[in-house]
Amino acid sequence: MQLRSVFLAIGIMTVLLGMAMIPCALIDMADGRQETYVFEVSAFGSILIGSCIWVLSRGEVERSGQREGFLLTVLVWVFLPMIAAIPFLALGMSFTDAMFESISGLTTTGATVLTGLDDMPRGILLWRAILQWIGGIGIIVTAIAILPQLRVGGMQLFELESSDISGKFLPRITDIAAYLGLTYLLISVLCAFLYYLTGMSWFDAIAHAMTTMSAGGYSTHDASFGYFNDTNAPYVATFFMFVAGLPFSLLAMLMLQGRIRPMLSDPQPRLYVCLALTFSTIIVVYHEAVVDPPVFDHIFHGFKEALFNIISIMTGTGYASAPYDTWGQPVMVVFLGATFVGGCAGSAACGLKMFRLEIAAKTILAYSQKMIQPHRRTPVRYAGKTVDEEVLQSVMVFVSLYLLTFLVAAALISLTGVDALTAISGAATSVSNVGPGLGPMIGPSGTFQLLPDFAKWVCAIAMLLGRLEFVAVFVVLTRRFWRG
């Protein structure tokens, strides 16, 4: 295995992550905060560590293959959170809390152990937003450039057409990353500008644009988006959260090439819109027909609140404009279901993803028909094409690992003595990279601070597994991977 290229990439990323801490030091310095040293020391230490890895890995780098790709994918998402946790440790947080916050940030989960955000130094608030913004583009590049080539979770269905792509693993990623990064930056800038027009300060606008486009959900206020309910900011957030859940390769074609046909012909956005509207309508109809007195002032208000929070949960953003866990038990079931659904493949969103839901449903239907008529040919079709057996197997393996990880995580969290709702929703929101769970402890009005340390580590590991699409991690842990 060619480890030199793997560690060279990790060293470069560590240096870049350290450089990302510099704006946080500058803003604390401008505010005259005593905490300026936190990011000065953290940036220096991170750049030093990354430079050492970089220098030690220099030399002739041979072509990287799939095994190096698996290892790089896993190590990046394991090592970088350790570096990202340095500022939190310097602020006096425990190692568990610091790692939880950094993992949640880089995986764009948005679950937090911090309270008193309104009074915190702006440097640490900006760092949380930067972590999620970096994690968002990292997730998009991983989903579009890496996982299809590694044939993980059915993502080979979206493998980009290229001549002789084999043997050019890292160079191809660089090309794709530049193309997608520009799209990601342009949409983020537009989001920040529109937030500012709604009345947000420039700082809040930039921080929330970063956490919106990354589908992260970290806010600069304890009330999350409820702090801005009296403005038009929730409308802007709803739109850009929705955009964050769309395939970024198609967004790049639309923005940089003016090609709208690929977006309209892709089945994922259609199912995405349909599910978001269906979930929101169910919530509004339930309240209009059953709840007395109603939670919402009128139907339009109800649909606005329902759509905002449903899209936030589906995409894994995790913003909350209201304590939706108090809207009734049936509504909580809807939100729990939305937690698993996710957005489109190749987006910043989380969850099972639209294409897997459709393929899994069609596969189950095809096998049901074959049980009734054994000699009948029932091919599974997606986007007008027959899906081959390799993709079907990858999708079903992914879904199985997803559900198995959720069940194991829920069982482990329950061993710490928390209630069943907290254990189930905590496992679901972690493995789906959503953020807030359900209930008074980890719901939209709470944080993960009160969870026992063991439960926090279970949630953190589930976040990493969810973001790494499960299969990549389990492949690296097999004996055959290291033998080969």
Secondary structure, 3 states (H helix, E strand, C coil): CCHHHHHHHHHHHHHHHHHCCHHHHHHHHHHCCCCHHHHHHHHHHHHHHHHHHHHHCCCCCCCCCHHHHHHHHHHHHHHHHHHHCHHHHHCCCCHHHHHHHHHHHHCCCCCCCCCCHHHCCHHHHHHHHHHHHHHHHHHHHHHHHHHHHHCCCCHHHHCCCCCCCCCCHHHHHHHHHHHHHHHHHHHHHHHHHHHHHCCCCHHHHHHHHHHHHCCCCCCCCCCHHHHHCCCCHHHHHHHHHHHHCCCHHHHHHHHHHCCCHHHHHCHHHHHHHHHHHHHHHHHHHHHHHCCCCCCCCCHHHHHHHHHHHHHHHHHCCCCCCCCHHHCCHHHHHHHHHHHHHCCCCCCCCCCCCHHHHHHHHHHHHHHHHHHHCCCCCCCCEECCEECCHHHHHHHHHHHHHHHHHHHHHHHHHHCCCCCHHHHHHHHHHHHCCCCCCCCCCCCCCCCCCCCCHHHHHHHHHHHHHHHCCCHHHHHHCCHHHHHC
